[in-house]
Amino acid sequence: MEYVVTKNDIVSGLRKLGLKKGDIVLVHSSLSSLGKVEGGPETVIQALVEVVGRTGTIMMPYPLGNATIAKVFSSMKGVIKSIHPTHSVSALGAKAEYLTRDHDKMPTACGKGTPFGKLVDLGGYILLIGVDQDRNTTLHTAEDYADLPYLSEKEFKYVDANGIEKTIVLKRFPGPHRNFIGMDRIFLAKKIMKIERIGNAMVRLIDAKKMIKVCLDELKNNPAAFLCENPNCADCVMQRGKIKEARLKKECFTPSATSSRVASEPEEMLKILQGQGIKTIELDAIWDKPITKLVPSEIEYLKELFAKNGFSVAGISCKENCELEKCLDIAGFFGGKYVVLPPFAFLQDIQKQKQQFLESLFSMIEIAKKKNIVLLIENRPDTVCARSSDCLEILGKVNSPYLKLAFNPANFAIAGEKPFGKVPPKLRRRAFVVYINDALFSGKPQIPGYGNAEIKELISILRCWCFPGYFCLKPETAAGKEIFNCEANAFWHLLETM
Ligand SMILES: [Zn+2]
């Protein structure tokens, strides 16, 4: 025969958890999790009332769905409801009036002055009957106190105590997906939560004030502590992007990415970049077409799309010498600051070719100057700018603020030069863009930090003198979301470990 849970079972279970007379408790519950309860939801409520007594207070979220216990509770005699468009609660007992008062006058849904904030301040408890941390609304209070970058402002309409329709703008409003479940083991380890079985339900009792402290410590260490790690959870990817963006406010450099390496569709590219906290693009190709092959309407479309989403163009990477002027025009149109020169390969006589390259540079620089756009040479194997000495020679001979370097550490490593240990530091001073590209000396590309290009040392030393240029992600191995995210995550890991 099926066991029937009685009021005494619940009372003794709650007491075992440590709940006692005079306590304030916020209850999240699932009636069915208990199994069959003699007397139904009323029995659970009576057990709660018996344990906390007349001096205690019981609070439950005001039900939006059919959470049976909370639904029955909300319609009980003496229960007071808070007025709120999204996070209303109902309460019964000594502090019920105080807890529910002025909820809609507070600037946030779950922060200071709300029933949740008051529960924390009064040293109350959170009781989870057969539900997990996913239902623990007071975790949003911790997010609110930590002022996490992914919280946002939202507008709601509701009817106030006098029956008047009002509009409220809530600050630091909690977002979509969370990994609150991941906090459970931490609460147990920190001994701020107890678990007991009542009927079939696993019931958790958490000290709200201690919980907030544990959460704030966790979030200080890692603002993404409440987010999931699933790379295909679009919600958490976006929220992580916001954390990364906020992290960058302390930096002088700007992170960027080369468009063709991220995605061929511009809309998808922006989504991927947002997830990495990157808002700046180096344009080379879009829709698998070199930027110079786009028709004016396509270029107009891109400019509007970028502006609408808060993106800007750092510069253009030019593929062909004959298209350099067109690249300068496009850079100007997008408000870009630089154009990377196409490779100037040498065939036989390197000195003669260098001379030719220099001559073409002088005339190009005149055009670039008029448009106030900087030209960049990139060190590349088998070109007139293969080694650091070549780059220094060309930069020195031209000696113009309109010619700088796109520093490619991987290519220096491939040329047998340690980019940090051997390339003269004065060359770093001429860098406008540093590609976050790594490779083995053998030429095999690696994700940043895994090769011989001394990426971490370079990033660190450039941050020491407040490098004002771009750290540009331009994966060499392949293009597309997966490899790009892999390289960007490696870049972020380097930043977070220095
Ligand atoms: Zn998620």
Residues whose N, C-alpha, C, O or C-beta is under 5 A from the ligand:
A	BS01	ZN	H177 R178 C228 C233 C236
